[in-house]
């Protein structure tokens, strides 16, 4: 089972919170963040990063279901 990580570059403000939360999962590239890998093993830190993103730009999917950010 893998999760899919995506960052909406139109909403991302490159705050760096995601890279600070999980530096092996997220990286800053100039004016936007990006996932290091689009497909990851389930990792609670990815959900944590999606939850704390100030721009709500990170989404995590488990198959077709969005699981992050959490309500």
mmCIF file as gemmi writes it, N, C-alpha and C atoms, coordinates in Angstrom:
data_model
loop_
_atom_site.group_PDB
_atom_site.id
_atom_site.type_symbol
_atom_site.label_atom_id
_atom_site.label_alt_id
_atom_site.label_comp_id
_atom_site.label_asym_id
_atom_site.label_entity_id
_atom_site.label_seq_id
_atom_site.pdbx_PDB_ins_code
_atom_site.Cartn_x
_atom_site.Cartn_y
_atom_site.Cartn_z
_atom_site.occupancy
_atom_site.B_iso_or_equiv
_atom_site.pdbx_formal_charge
_atom_site.auth_seq_id
_atom_site.auth_asym_id
_atom_site.pdbx_PDB_model_num
ATOM 1 N N . UNK Axp A 1 ? 0.846 -1.174 0 1 0 ? 1 A 1
ATOM 2 C CA . UNK Axp A 1 ? 0 0 0 1 0 ? 1 A 1
ATOM 3 C C . UNK Axp A 1 ? 0.892 1.238 0 1 0 ? 1 A 1
ATOM 4 N N . UNK Axp A 2 ? 0.553 2.205 -0.838 1 0 ? 2 A 1
ATOM 5 C CA . UNK Axp A 2 ? 1.282 3.472 -0.878 1 0 ? 2 A 1
ATOM 6 C C . UNK Axp A 2 ? 0.311 4.632 -0.795 1 0 ? 2 A 1
ATOM 7 N N . UNK Axp A 3 ? 0.836 5.744 -0.346 1 0 ? 3 A 1
ATOM 8 C CA . UNK Axp A 3 ? 0.094 6.991 -0.346 1 0 ? 3 A 1
ATOM 9 C C . UNK Axp A 3 ? 0.649 7.871 -1.449 1 0 ? 3 A 1
ATOM 10 N N . UNK Axp A 4 ? -0.201 8.72 -2.017 1 0 ? 4 A 1
ATOM 11 C CA . UNK Axp A 4 ? 0.215 9.679 -3.03 1 0 ? 4 A 1
ATOM 12 C C . UNK Axp A 4 ? 0.225 11.066 -2.387 1 0 ? 4 A 1
ATOM 13 N N . UNK Axp A 5 ? 1.339 11.76 -2.559 1 0 ? 5 A 1
ATOM 14 C CA . UNK Axp A 5 ? 1.531 13.089 -1.981 1 0 ? 5 A 1
ATOM 15 C C . UNK Axp A 5 ? 1.552 14.11 -3.109 1 0 ? 5 A 1
ATOM 16 N N . UNK Axp A 6 ? 0.785 15.168 -2.952 1 0 ? 6 A 1
ATOM 17 C CA . UNK Axp A 6 ? 0.764 16.234 -3.959 1 0 ? 6 A 1
ATOM 18 C C . UNK Axp A 6 ? 0.772 17.582 -3.266 1 0 ? 6 A 1
ATOM 19 N N . UNK Axp A 7 ? 1.413 18.547 -3.915 1 0 ? 7 A 1
ATOM 20 C CA . UNK Axp A 7 ? 1.414 19.927 -3.432 1 0 ? 7 A 1
ATOM 21 C C . UNK Axp A 7 ? 0.908 20.813 -4.566 1 0 ? 7 A 1
ATOM 22 N N . UNK Axp A 8 ? -0.111 21.587 -4.288 1 0 ? 8 A 1
ATOM 23 C CA . UNK Axp A 8 ? -0.676 22.512 -5.266 1 0 ? 8 A 1
ATOM 24 C C . UNK Axp A 8 ? 0.216 23.748 -5.326 1 0 ? 8 A 1
ATOM 25 N N . UNK Axp A 9 ? 0.973 23.886 -6.404 1 0 ? 9 A 1
ATOM 26 C CA . UNK Axp A 9 ? 1.926 24.991 -6.514 1 0 ? 9 A 1
ATOM 27 C C . UNK Axp A 9 ? 1.233 26.353 -6.581 1 0 ? 9 A 1
ATOM 28 N N . UNK Axp A 10 ? -0.052 26.377 -6.927 1 0 ? 10 A 1
ATOM 29 C CA . UNK Axp A 10 ? -0.781 27.65 -6.951 1 0 ? 10 A 1
ATOM 30 C C . UNK Axp A 10 ? -1.099 28.146 -5.538 1 0 ? 10 A 1
ATOM 31 N N . UNK Axp A 11 ? -1.159 27.225 -4.59 1 0 ? 11 A 1
ATOM 32 C CA . UNK Axp A 11 ? -1.458 27.603 -3.211 1 0 ? 11 A 1
ATOM 33 C C . UNK Axp A 11 ? -0.217 27.642 -2.324 1 0 ? 11 A 1
ATOM 34 N N . UNK Axp A 12 ? 0.809 26.872 -2.674 1 0 ? 12 A 1
ATOM 35 C CA . UNK Axp A 12 ? 2.009 26.784 -1.844 1 0 ? 12 A 1
ATOM 36 C C . UNK Axp A 12 ? 2.684 28.143 -1.728 1 0 ? 12 A 1
ATOM 37 N N . UNK Axp A 13 ? 3.036 28.511 -0.489 1 0 ? 13 A 1
ATOM 38 C CA . UNK Axp A 13 ? 3.747 29.77 -0.258 1 0 ? 13 A 1
ATOM 39 C C . UNK Axp A 13 ? 5.162 29.534 0.249 1 0 ? 13 A 1
ATOM 40 N N . UNK Axp A 14 ? 5.625 28.283 0.159 1 0 ? 14 A 1
ATOM 41 C CA . UNK Axp A 14 ? 6.995 27.913 0.531 1 0 ? 14 A 1
ATOM 42 C C . UNK Axp A 14 ? 7.351 28.332 1.953 1 0 ? 14 A 1
ATOM 43 N N . UNK Axp A 15 ? 6.446 28.088 2.881 1 0 ? 15 A 1
ATOM 44 C CA . UNK Axp A 15 ? 6.714 28.433 4.278 1 0 ? 15 A 1
ATOM 45 C C . UNK Axp A 15 ? 7.8 27.535 4.866 1 0 ? 15 A 1
ATOM 46 N N . UNK Axp A 16 ? 7.936 26.332 4.333 1 0 ? 16 A 1
ATOM 47 C CA . UNK Axp A 16 ? 8.934 25.389 4.823 1 0 ? 16 A 1
ATOM 48 C C . UNK Axp A 16 ? 8.465 24.533 5.977 1 0 ? 16 A 1
ATOM 49 N N . UNK Axp A 17 ? 7.231 24.715 6.41 1 0 ? 17 A 1
ATOM 50 C CA . UNK Axp A 17 ? 6.717 23.931 7.528 1 0 ? 17 A 1
ATOM 51 C C . UNK Axp A 17 ? 6.724 22.44 7.184 1 0 ? 17 A 1
ATOM 52 N N . UNK Axp A 18 ? 6.372 22.095 5.956 1 0 ? 18 A 1
ATOM 53 C CA . UNK Axp A 18 ? 6.355 20.678 5.562 1 0 ? 18 A 1
ATOM 54 C C . UNK Axp A 18 ? 7.757 20.078 5.605 1 0 ? 18 A 1
ATOM 55 N N . UNK Axp A 19 ? 8.731 20.802 5.064 1 0 ? 19 A 1
ATOM 56 C CA . UNK Axp A 19 ? 10.116 20.305 5.061 1 0 ? 19 A 1
ATOM 57 C C . UNK Axp A 19 ? 10.664 20.247 6.483 1 0 ? 19 A 1
ATOM 58 N N . UNK Axp A 20 ? 10.23 21.152 7.338 1 0 ? 20 A 1
ATOM 59 C CA . UNK Axp A 20 ? 10.649 21.105 8.735 1 0 ? 20 A 1
ATOM 60 C C . UNK Axp A 20 ? 10.024 19.947 9.483 1 0 ? 20 A 1
ATOM 61 N N . UNK Axp A 21 ? 8.801 19.604 9.117 1 0 ? 21 A 1
ATOM 62 C CA . UNK Axp A 21 ? 8.086 18.504 9.759 1 0 ? 21 A 1
ATOM 63 C C . UNK Axp A 21 ? 8.616 17.151 9.309 1 0 ? 21 A 1
ATOM 64 N N . UNK Axp A 22 ? 8.891 17.026 8.019 1 0 ? 22 A 1
ATOM 65 C CA . UNK Axp A 22 ? 9.348 15.748 7.454 1 0 ? 22 A 1
ATOM 66 C C . UNK Axp A 22 ? 10.355 16.023 6.329 1 0 ? 22 A 1
ATOM 67 N N . UNK Axp A 23 ? 11.6 16.345 6.686 1 0 ? 23 A 1
ATOM 68 C CA . UNK Axp A 23 ? 12.577 16.737 5.665 1 0 ? 23 A 1
ATOM 69 C C . UNK Axp A 23 ? 12.925 15.645 4.654 1 0 ? 23 A 1
ATOM 70 N N . UNK Axp A 24 ? 12.662 14.403 4.991 1 0 ? 24 A 1
ATOM 71 C CA . UNK Axp A 24 ? 12.907 13.333 4.031 1 0 ? 24 A 1
ATOM 72 C C . UNK Axp A 24 ? 11.718 13.125 3.087 1 0 ? 24 A 1
ATOM 73 N N . UNK Axp A 25 ? 10.586 13.786 3.374 1 0 ? 25 A 1
ATOM 74 C CA . UNK Axp A 25 ? 9.398 13.659 2.528 1 0 ? 25 A 1
ATOM 75 C C . UNK Axp A 25 ? 9.127 14.903 1.686 1 0 ? 25 A 1
ATOM 76 N N . UNK Axp A 26 ? 9.585 16.082 2.157 1 0 ? 26 A 1
ATOM 77 C CA . UNK Axp A 26 ? 9.306 17.345 1.466 1 0 ? 26 A 1
ATOM 78 C C . UNK Axp A 26 ? 10.582 18.161 1.325 1 0 ? 26 A 1
ATOM 79 N N . UNK Axp A 27 ? 10.67 18.911 0.227 1 0 ? 27 A 1
ATOM 80 C CA . UNK Axp A 27 ? 11.821 19.782 -0.022 1 0 ? 27 A 1
ATOM 81 C C . UNK Axp A 27 ? 11.33 21.11 -0.576 1 0 ? 27 A 1
ATOM 82 N N . UNK Axp A 28 ? 12.108 22.158 -0.327 1 0 ? 28 A 1
ATOM 83 C CA . UNK Axp A 28 ? 11.805 23.473 -0.893 1 0 ? 28 A 1
ATOM 84 C C . UNK Axp A 28 ? 12.632 23.655 -2.151 1 0 ? 28 A 1
ATOM 85 N N . UNK Axp A 29 ? 11.97 24.055 -3.221 1 0 ? 29 A 1
ATOM 86 C CA . UNK Axp A 29 ? 12.635 24.325 -4.497 1 0 ? 29 A 1
ATOM 87 C C . UNK Axp A 29 ? 12.28 25.743 -4.923 1 0 ? 29 A 1
ATOM 88 N N . UNK Axp A 30 ? 13.081 26.684 -4.551 1 0 ? 30 A 1
ATOM 89 C CA . UNK Axp A 30 ? 12.801 28.065 -4.935 1 0 ? 30 A 1
ATOM 90 C C . UNK Axp A 30 ? 11.571 28.599 -4.242 1 0 ? 30 A 1
ATOM 91 N N . UNK Axp A 31 ? 10.517 28.844 -5.004 1 0 ? 31 A 1
ATOM 92 C CA . UNK Axp A 31 ? 9.32 29.473 -4.453 1 0 ? 31 A 1
ATOM 93 C C . UNK Axp A 31 ? 8.217 28.495 -4.062 1 0 ? 31 A 1
ATOM 94 N N . UNK Axp A 32 ? 8.481 27.188 -4.173 1 0 ? 32 A 1
ATOM 95 C CA . UNK Axp A 32 ? 7.472 26.184 -3.831 1 0 ? 32 A 1
ATOM 96 C C . UNK Axp A 32 ? 8.113 24.989 -3.145 1 0 ? 32 A 1
ATOM 97 N N . UNK Axp A 33 ? 7.298 24.289 -2.408 1 0 ? 33 A 1
ATOM 98 C CA . UNK Axp A 33 ? 7.714 23.014 -1.848 1 0 ? 33 A 1
ATOM 99 C C . UNK Axp A 33 ? 7.319 21.921 -2.826 1 0 ? 33 A 1
ATOM 100 N N . UNK Axp A 34 ? 7.949 20.761 -2.664 1 0 ? 34 A 1
ATOM 101 C CA . UNK Axp A 34 ? 7.608 19.609 -3.489 1 0 ? 34 A 1
ATOM 102 C C . UNK Axp A 34 ? 7.786 18.351 -2.653 1 0 ? 34 A 1
ATOM 103 N N . UNK Axp A 35 ? 7.022 17.312 -2.982 1 0 ? 35 A 1
ATOM 104 C CA . UNK Axp A 35 ? 7.284 16.039 -2.312 1 0 ? 35 A 1
ATOM 105 C C . UNK Axp A 35 ? 8.588 15.456 -2.862 1 0 ? 35 A 1
ATOM 106 N N . UNK Axp A 36 ? 9.392 14.863 -2.007 1 0 ? 36 A 1
ATOM 107 C CA . UNK Axp A 36 ? 10.618 14.201 -2.464 1 0 ? 36 A 1
ATOM 108 C C . UNK Axp A 36 ? 10.247 13.048 -3.389 1 0 ? 36 A 1
ATOM 109 N N . UNK Axp A 37 ? 9.206 12.31 -3.023 1 0 ? 37 A 1
ATOM 110 C CA . UNK Axp A 37 ? 8.641 11.239 -3.854 1 0 ? 37 A 1
ATOM 111 C C . UNK Axp A 37 ? 7.13 11.404 -3.849 1 0 ? 37 A 1
ATOM 112 N N . UNK Axp A 38 ? 6.514 11.226 -5.002 1 0 ? 38 A 1
ATOM 113 C CA . UNK Axp A 38 ? 5.056 11.35 -5.089 1 0 ? 38 A 1
ATOM 114 C C . UNK Axp A 38 ? 4.348 10.176 -4.423 1 0 ? 38 A 1
ATOM 115 N N . UNK Axp A 39 ? 4.967 9.02 -4.431 1 0 ? 39 A 1
ATOM 116 C CA . UNK Axp A 39 ? 4.398 7.833 -3.797 1 0 ? 39 A 1
ATOM 117 C C . UNK Axp A 39 ? 5.272 7.457 -2.607 1 0 ? 39 A 1
ATOM 118 N N . UNK Axp A 40 ? 4.629 7.32 -1.447 1 0 ? 40 A 1
ATOM 119 C CA . UNK Axp A 40 ? 5.369 7.001 -0.227 1 0 ? 40 A 1
ATOM 120 C C . UNK Axp A 40 ? 4.692 5.855 0.517 1 0 ? 40 A 1
ATOM 121 N N . UNK Axp A 41 ? 5.446 5.201 1.373 1 0 ? 41 A 1
ATOM 122 C CA . UNK Axp A 41 ? 4.848 4.265 2.314 1 0 ? 41 A 1
ATOM 123 C C . UNK Axp A 41 ? 4.044 5.086 3.315 1 0 ? 41 A 1
ATOM 124 N N . UNK Axp A 42 ? 2.968 4.541 3.855 1 0 ? 42 A 1
ATOM 125 C CA . UNK Axp A 42 ? 2.197 5.294 4.843 1 0 ? 42 A 1
ATOM 126 C C . UNK Axp A 42 ? 3.1 5.856 5.939 1 0 ? 42 A 1
ATOM 127 N N . UNK Axp A 43 ? 2.959 7.135 6.204 1 0 ? 43 A 1
ATOM 128 C CA . UNK Axp A 43 ? 3.824 7.824 7.163 1 0 ? 43 A 1
ATOM 129 C C . UNK Axp A 43 ? 3.024 8.946 7.811 1 0 ? 43 A 1
ATOM 130 N N . UNK Axp A 44 ? 2.812 8.841 9.085 1 0 ? 44 A 1
ATOM 131 C CA . UNK Axp A 44 ? 2.023 9.811 9.84 1 0 ? 44 A 1
ATOM 132 C C . UNK Axp A 44 ? 2.566 11.228 9.684 1 0 ? 44 A 1
ATOM 133 N N . UNK Axp A 45 ? 3.873 11.365 9.485 1 0 ? 45 A 1
ATOM 134 C CA . UNK Axp A 45 ? 4.465 12.694 9.337 1 0 ? 45 A 1
ATOM 135 C C . UNK Axp A 45 ? 3.97 13.412 8.086 1 0 ? 45 A 1
ATOM 136 N N . UNK Axp A 46 ? 3.638 12.659 7.039 1 0 ? 46 A 1
ATOM 137 C CA . UNK Axp A 46 ? 3.071 13.274 5.831 1 0 ? 46 A 1
ATOM 138 C C . UNK Axp A 46 ? 1.71 13.891 6.154 1 0 ? 46 A 1
ATOM 139 N N . UNK Axp A 47 ? 0.91 13.178 6.93 1 0 ? 47 A 1
ATOM 140 C CA . UNK Axp A 47 ? -0.382 13.718 7.34 1 0 ? 47 A 1
ATOM 141 C C . UNK Axp A 47 ? -0.208 14.924 8.253 1 0 ? 47 A 1
ATOM 142 N N . UNK Axp A 48 ? 0.774 14.85 9.15 1 0 ? 48 A 1
ATOM 143 C CA . UNK Axp A 48 ? 1.057 15.989 10.028 1 0 ? 48 A 1
ATOM 144 C C . UNK Axp A 48 ? 1.426 17.223 9.207 1 0 ? 48 A 1
ATOM 145 N N . UNK Axp A 49 ? 2.264 17.035 8.187 1 0 ? 49 A 1
ATOM 146 C CA . UNK Axp A 49 ? 2.677 18.157 7.336 1 0 ? 49 A 1
ATOM 147 C C . UNK Axp A 49 ? 1.476 18.738 6.595 1 0 ? 49 A 1
ATOM 148 N N . UNK Axp A 50 ? 0.598 17.885 6.102 1 0 ? 50 A 1
ATOM 149 C CA . UNK Axp A 50 ? -0.605 18.37 5.415 1 0 ? 50 A 1
ATOM 150 C C . UNK Axp A 50 ? -1.493 19.147 6.376 1 0 ? 50 A 1
ATOM 151 N N . UNK Axp A 51 ? -1.574 18.677 7.612 1 0 ? 51 A 1
ATOM 152 C CA . UNK Axp A 51 ? -2.406 19.338 8.617 1 0 ? 51 A 1
ATOM 153 C C . UNK Axp A 51 ? -1.895 20.731 8.978 1 0 ? 51 A 1
ATOM 154 N N . UNK Axp A 52 ? -0.577 20.917 9.03 1 0 ? 52 A 1
ATOM 155 C CA . UNK Axp A 52 ? -0.023 22.189 9.495 1 0 ? 52 A 1
ATOM 156 C C . UNK Axp A 52 ? 0.348 23.144 8.363 1 0 ? 52 A 1
ATOM 157 N N . UNK Axp A 53 ? 0.198 22.736 7.125 1 0 ? 53 A 1
ATOM 158 C CA . UNK Axp A 53 ? 0.521 23.611 6.002 1 0 ? 53 A 1
ATOM 159 C C . UNK Axp A 53 ? -0.353 24.866 6.072 1 0 ? 53 A 1
ATOM 160 N N . UNK Axp A 54 ? 0.255 26.06 6.194 1 0 ? 54 A 1
ATOM 161 C CA . UNK Axp A 54 ? -0.557 27.271 6.336 1 0 ? 54 A 1
ATOM 162 C C . UNK Axp A 54 ? -1.38 27.6 5.095 1 0 ? 54 A 1
ATOM 163 N N . UNK Axp A 55 ? -0.984 27.085 3.944 1 0 ? 55 A 1
ATOM 164 C CA . UNK Axp A 55 ? -1.723 27.354 2.709 1 0 ? 55 A 1
ATOM 165 C C . UNK Axp A 55 ? -2.66 26.208 2.337 1 0 ? 55 A 1
ATOM 166 N N . UNK Axp A 56 ? -2.664 25.144 3.143 1 0 ? 56 A 1
ATOM 167 C CA . UNK Axp A 56 ? -3.481 23.945 2.856 1 0 ? 56 A 1
ATOM 168 C C . UNK Axp A 56 ? -3.204 23.44 1.434 1 0 ? 56 A 1
ATOM 169 N N . UNK Axp A 57 ? -1.935 23.451 1.041 1 0 ? 57 A 1
ATOM 170 C CA . UNK Axp A 57 ? -1.545 23.096 -0.319 1 0 ? 57 A 1
ATOM 171 C C . UNK Axp A 57 ? -1.207 21.62 -0.484 1 0 ? 57 A 1
ATOM 172 N N . UNK Axp A 58 ? -1.068 20.889 0.623 1 0 ? 58 A 1
ATOM 173 C CA . UNK Axp A 58 ? -0.66 19.484 0.563 1 0 ? 58 A 1
ATOM 174 C C . UNK Axp A 58 ? -1.884 18.584 0.654 1 0 ? 58 A 1
ATOM 175 N N . UNK Axp A 59 ? -1.945 17.601 -0.241 1 0 ? 59 A 1
ATOM 176 C CA . UNK Axp A 59 ? -2.979 16.567 -0.137 1 0 ? 59 A 1
ATOM 177 C C . UNK Axp A 59 ? -2.303 15.203 -0.139 1 0 ? 59 A 1
ATOM 178 N N . UNK Axp A 60 ? -2.884 14.318 0.638 1 0 ? 60 A 1
ATOM 179 C CA . UNK Axp A 60 ? -2.414 12.939 0.734 1 0 ? 60 A 1
ATOM 180 C C . UNK Axp A 60 ? -3.584 12.048 0.351 1 0 ? 60 A 1
ATOM 181 N N . UNK Axp A 61 ? -3.34 11.129 -0.58 1 0 ? 61 A 1
ATOM 182 C CA . UNK Axp A 61 ? -4.365 10.182 -1.007 1 0 ? 61 A 1
ATOM 183 C C . UNK Axp A 61 ? -3.928 8.755 -0.725 1 0 ? 61 A 1
ATOM 184 N N . UNK Axp A 62 ? -4.858 7.954 -0.309 1 0 ? 62 A 1
ATOM 185 C CA . UNK Axp A 62 ? -4.684 6.515 -0.154 1 0 ? 62 A 1
ATOM 186 C C . UNK Axp A 62 ? -5.585 5.888 -1.21 1 0 ? 62 A 1
ATOM 187 N N . UNK Axp A 63 ? -5.01 5.629 -2.382 1 0 ? 63 A 1
ATOM 188 C CA . UNK Axp A 63 ? -5.831 5.192 -3.502 1 0 ? 63 A 1
ATOM 189 C C . UNK Axp A 63 ? -6.642 6.375 -3.998 1 0 ? 63 A 1
ATOM 190 N N . UNK Axp A 64 ? -7.947 6.235 -4.049 1 0 ? 64 A 1
ATOM 191 C CA . UNK Axp A 64 ? -8.807 7.313 -4.545 1 0 ? 64 A 1
ATOM 192 C C . UNK Axp A 64 ? -9.34 8.199 -3.428 1 0 ? 64 A 1
ATOM 193 N N . UNK Axp A 65 ? -9.068 7.838 -2.18 1 0 ? 65 A 1
ATOM 194 C CA . UNK Axp A 65 ? -9.608 8.591 -1.041 1 0 ? 65 A 1
ATOM 195 C C . UNK Axp A 65 ? -8.588 9.582 -0.499 1 0 ? 65 A 1
ATOM 196 N N . UNK Axp A 66 ? -8.99 10.834 -0.347 1 0 ? 66 A 1
ATOM 197 C CA . UNK Axp A 66 ? -8.142 11.843 0.296 1 0 ? 66 A 1
ATOM 198 C C . UNK Axp A 66 ? -8.15 11.601 1.798 1 0 ? 66 A 1
ATOM 199 N N . UNK Axp A 67 ? -6.95 11.476 2.374 1 0 ? 67 A 1
ATOM 200 C CA . UNK Axp A 67 ? -6.85 11.246 3.823 1 0 ? 67 A 1
ATOM 201 C C . UNK Axp A 67 ? -6.146 12.398 4.535 1 0 ? 67 A 1
ATOM 202 N N . UNK Axp A 68 ? -5.629 13.344 3.782 1 0 ? 68 A 1
ATOM 203 C CA . UNK Axp A 68 ? -4.97 14.498 4.386 1 0 ? 68 A 1
ATOM 204 C C . UNK Axp A 68 ? -5.103 15.695 3.477 1 0 ? 68 A 1
ATOM 205 N N . UNK Axp A 69 ? -5.26 16.862 4.044 1 0 ? 69 A 1
ATOM 206 C CA . UNK Axp A 69 ? -5.229 17.138 5.472 1 0 ? 69 A 1
ATOM 207 C C . UNK Axp A 69 ? -6.478 16.612 6.177 1 0 ? 69 A 1
ATOM 208 N N . UNK Axp A 70 ? -6.293 16.366 7.452 1 0 ? 70 A 1
ATOM 209 C CA . UNK Axp A 70 ? -7.401 15.847 8.259 1 0 ? 70 A 1
ATOM 210 C C . UNK Axp A 70 ? -8.259 17.015 8.746 1 0 ? 70 A 1
ATOM 211 N N . UNK Axp A 71 ? -9.565 16.752 8.906 1 0 ? 71 A 1
ATOM 212 C CA . UNK Axp A 71 ? -10.459 17.828 9.392 1 0 ? 71 A 1
ATOM 213 C C . UNK Axp A 71 ? -10.141 18.255 10.814 1 0 ? 71 A 1
